[in-house]
Amino acid sequence: MTKKVNEEKARQGRWGFNVLAVLVVGLLLAMIVWFGAEMFGQSTETPRTESGVETIEPADTDANPGG
């Protein structure tokens, strides 16, 4: 004989506070990681002039003449 189960109890998952908490915590963690990556990227960025072109030091060609 088949057992009758209430439709609400037969559902696999329920929406509620737990789902909301996981989504909010995941979003906050993603924002923290993004912020850290942005700060790291800005700290290692090469210096640029006002025109936006990278400043590159010229090579010292007189250090080793003839060779």
Secondary structure, 3 states (H helix, E strand, C coil): CCCCCCHHHHCCCCCCHHHHHHHHHHHHHHHHHHHHHHHHHHHCCCCECCCCCECCCCCCCCCCCCC
